[in-house]
Each structure stands twice: as structure tokens, then as C-alpha cells.
């Protein structure tokens, strides 16, 4: 394990401890970090301090060996790509990708046959428990994004943009550490060979993009075959609507005047340089009501996968935060 990885684990554990504590505020500054940008800034600031990345050679020259949102040109796709954090440490170029997915408080109510958010009751409960994290959902895409970021880091290593890479995923949404069931969702899907829409409803392969504790990390993963990854609407309306929306997306020009020739959901995920052989949820222990307990994200039993804030019932309780870190390095 590298010293960089140790440092990142230490920083993430600080974030987890802060976000798992009851909400406090000092003169307008909260002890919770609520969004991905805040996580990015915190990690960058702590890396700068802990690794001594701010160098002052004399009174006139100062140098910060860390950069946010480093732009990298993807020559194959003809597009800009970005790296969340890029740093130089001991002459080694290091890239870090961060994902922060939150589960907030949502009180539903019926509106005809639909279930919508009861905004008034939701706000009341947020105020009662001082809990203001967003309810993001879309965990199927989130699972894919985790592996896609690993693929991008792997690609940056191949292109010699970095020598060492890290993917950090922080969440309090138990859907990420629960095991996914095969064929649990059926619909019209993208047939990956030829960008065609299936003629009948088929099970998607989202179960292959799971992040449960000790899930093995395969060096090669097949492309996803569900439509929502690329924001193509109309899955419930049938293959014709999906086809038309897919066609429009392919014909839409981006800001540089180029057409999108290939959807990234058609791409197999390459993890050649991943060091880890499995996913491990951290930290090992999580504080709950003043006591340390085994992290529920590491449990194999469904019933033990939650630590809840005090709430009137299980349905409206909120889980604690945990994180995953995966390392990539090109072997010499």
C-alpha cells in the first residue's frame, strides 16, 4: 500500500466521521460536507497540507503541486476529458477521481396512481433531524459511473498522463453496497452491437456492475446494455420512441461542431492497471450513538446493513456514510 493511499484513507475517514456526526453549525459553517465539489476541495486541501504540496523556494516564488479539474484531450473521441484532482508528489503524476452519492430524507405521498414527494412533511423531518443531504437516487447509473471512472483512470495511465490513479466513492446510500440481483429490471435495451434497440423487453446486465463488499474486480467488463446511462428517454414507451431518441442523440452536434459518433455505454470497461482484486468498504468501524460498531456496508447480512439516525420508523431512517478506494498503477 502506497503512502498516498494511506493518506487518502485518512482523509476519507475524517470526512466520514464529520458527516456521520449530528449536524452542527458554527457561525454559519457546517460540520457536514453536502456535495461533491465540497468533497473535492476538502481532499485537495488536506493532500496539500499532509503531503507538503505547497512549495515556497523563496519569498518571490510559490508553487502548488496540485490542480483541480485538469483538462486532458481525448484524441480518440475528439473531446475534452477532465481529472478531478491531479497532483505531483515525489516526481510521480497522480490522478484522483471522486464520486459523492447521497441518500436524503424523502417522505412520499400518493397523487392519483403516482407517488410523489411530500415537500412539506419532508422539510419538517429534515428540520427535526437537522439532516439536509440531497436524495439523489439513480444508483444503477452510479454503479456504472464508479467502474467508468476506473476505466478513465486506466486510460490515463495507458496514455502516460499519470503513473498512479485512485477512485474514491463516498455514499450513505445502501443500494451501493447491497448485492444486485440478476435480471431484476426488464425493459427495452440498447443492443451494444450496432446501436440497435431490442425488439422485445429483455433483462439488462446492471447486476454485473455491483459494488457489494468483497466483490471481485474483473480486469475486463462488458459494456452496459441499459438505456438510462446515456440519458435516452422513452424506455416505457417502447422501442420506436427509444430508437427515435437514440437517433436524435447521435445527430446532435456538441459545442465544437462535431457529431457524437459513439455512446460511451457501448464501451467495454478496461481495468488492466487496477491493483486491488476486490472492493472493500471502509472504514472498518463506524460510530453510532457514541459507540463503535462494525461498518454495516461490510456485512453480508441484509438486516445488518443499516445504522440509522433516530427516527419514528425504519422507513424514514437514514444510513451512515462509508467509502471505497481503488488504486491503479502501471507495473514496470
Residue pairs with C-beta under 8 A, 6 or more apart in sequence:
1 327
2 164
2 327
2 329
4 51
4 89
4 94
4 164
4 166
5 166
5 325
5 327
7 47
7 50
7 51
8 43
8 47
8 96
8 166
8 168
8 325
9 282
9 325
10 50
11 42
11 43
11 46
11 47
11 50
12 43
12 168
12 170
12 282
12 323
12 325
13 282
13 283
14 46
15 33
15 39
15 42
15 43
15 170
15 321
15 323
16 170
16 283
16 286
16 320
16 321
16 322
16 323
17 287
18 31
18 32
18 33
19 32
19 33
19 172
19 321
20 286
20 287
20 288
20 320
20 321
21 31
21 287
22 130
23 30
23 31
23 32
23 130
23 131
23 132
24 30
24 31
25 31
32 132
32 133
33 39
33 42
34 102
34 132
34 133
34 134
35 100
35 134
36 98
36 99
36 100
39 98
39 100
39 170
40 68
40 84
40 85
40 98
41 68
43 85
43 96
43 98
43 168
44 66
44 68
44 85
47 53
47 66
47 85
47 87
48 54
48 64
48 66
51 87
51 89
53 64
53 65
53 66
53 87
53 88
53 89
54 62
54 63
54 64
54 65
55 62
55 63
55 64
55 65
56 62
56 63
57 63
65 87
65 88
65 89
66 85
66 86
66 87
66 88
67 85
67 86
67 87
68 84
68 85
68 86
69 82
69 83
69 84
70 82
70 83
70 85
70 86
70 95
71 80
71 81
71 82
72 80
72 81
72 82
72 83
72 156
72 159
72 161
73 79
73 80
73 81
74 80
74 81
77 262
78 256
78 258
79 254
79 256
79 258
81 152
83 95
83 96
83 97
83 156
83 161
83 162
84 96
84 97
84 98
85 95
85 96
85 98
86 93
86 94
86 95
86 96
86 162
87 93
87 94
87 96
88 94
92 163
92 164
93 161
93 162
93 163
93 164
94 162
94 163
94 164
94 165
94 166
95 153
95 156
95 161
95 162
95 164
95 165
95 166
96 165
96 166
96 167
96 168
97 149
97 150
97 152
97 153
97 165
97 166
97 167
97 168
98 168
98 169
98 170
99 142
99 145
99 146
99 149
99 167
99 168
99 169
99 170
99 171
100 170
100 171
101 136
101 139
101 142
101 169
101 170
101 171
101 173
101 176
102 133
102 134
102 135
102 136
102 171
102 172
102 173
103 133
103 135
103 136
103 171
103 172
103 173
103 174
103 175
103 318
103 319
104 126
104 131
104 132
104 133
104 134
104 135
104 136
104 318
105 122
105 125
105 126
105 129
105 131
105 135
105 316
105 318
106 117
106 122
106 135
107 117
107 118
107 121
107 122
107 125
107 316
108 115
108 116
108 117
108 118
109 115
109 116
109 117
109 118
109 121
110 116
125 131
125 311
125 316
126 132
129 309
129 310
129 311
129 318
131 309
131 318
133 172
133 318
136 142
136 173
138 228
139 173
139 175
139 176
140 185
140 206
140 209
140 226
140 228
141 228
141 229
142 171
142 173
142 176
143 176
143 180
143 206
143 209
143 210
143 211
144 206
144 209
144 224
144 229
144 265
146 167
146 169
146 209
146 211
146 324
147 209
147 221
147 269
147 271
148 264
148 269
149 167
150 167
150 269
150 271
150 274
150 326
150 328
151 267
151 269
151 270
151 271
153 162
153 165
153 166
153 167
153 273
153 328
154 165
154 270
154 271
154 272
154 273
154 274
154 328
155 270
156 162
156 165
157 163
157 165
157 273
157 328
157 329
157 330
158 272
158 273
158 330
163 329
163 330
164 327
164 328
164 329
165 273
165 327
165 328
165 329
166 325
166 326
166 327
166 328
167 324
167 325
167 326
167 328
168 323
168 324
168 325
169 176
169 211
169 323
169 324
169 325
170 321
170 322
170 323
171 321
171 322
171 323
172 318
172 319
172 320
172 321
172 322
173 319
174 296
174 297
174 305
174 306
174 319
176 211
177 211
177 212
177 213
177 281
177 297
177 298
177 305
177 322
178 212
178 302
178 305
179 210
179 212
180 206
180 207
180 209
180 210
180 212
181 207
182 203
182 207
183 203
183 204
183 207
184 203
184 206
184 207
185 203
185 204
185 206
185 226
186 201
186 202
186 203
186 204
187 201
187 202
187 204
187 226
187 227
187 235
187 236
188 197
188 198
188 200
188 201
188 202
188 227
188 235
188 238
188 239
188 242
189 197
189 198
189 202
189 204
189 225
189 226
189 227
190 196
190 197
190 198
190 225
190 226
190 227
190 230
190 232
190 246
190 263
190 265
190 266
191 197
191 198
191 225
192 222
192 223
192 225
192 265
192 266
195 246
195 250
195 263
195 266
197 239
197 242
197 243
197 246
198 239
199 239
204 224
204 225
204 226
205 222
205 224
205 225
205 226
206 224
206 226
208 221
208 222
209 221
209 224
211 279
211 324
212 279
213 279
213 280
213 281
213 297
213 298
213 299
213 300
214 278
214 279
214 280
215 278
215 279
216 277
216 278
217 271
217 274
217 276
217 277
217 278
217 279
217 326
218 271
219 270
219 271
219 272
219 274
220 268
220 269
220 270
220 271
221 268
221 269
221 271
222 268
222 269
223 265
223 266
223 267
223 268
223 269
224 265
225 265
226 265
227 235
227 242
228 235
229 264
229 265
230 249
230 263
230 264
230 265
231 249
232 242
232 245
232 246
232 249
233 241
233 245
234 241
234 242
234 244
234 245
235 242
249 260
249 263
250 259
250 260
250 261
250 263
251 259
252 259
252 260
253 259
254 260
271 328
273 328
273 329
273 330
273 331
274 326
274 327
274 328
275 326
275 327
275 328
275 329
276 326
276 327
279 324
279 326
280 298
280 324
281 295
281 297
281 298
281 322
281 323
281 324
282 295
282 322
282 323
282 324
282 325
283 295
283 322
283 323
284 294
284 295
284 298
285 292
285 293
285 294
285 295
286 292
286 293
286 294
286 295
286 296
286 307
286 320
286 322
287 293
288 307
288 320
293 307
294 304
295 322
296 304
296 305
296 306
296 307
296 319
296 320
296 322
297 305
297 322
299 305
305 319
306 314
306 317
306 319
307 319
307 320
308 314
308 317
308 318
308 319
309 317
309 318
311 317
311 318
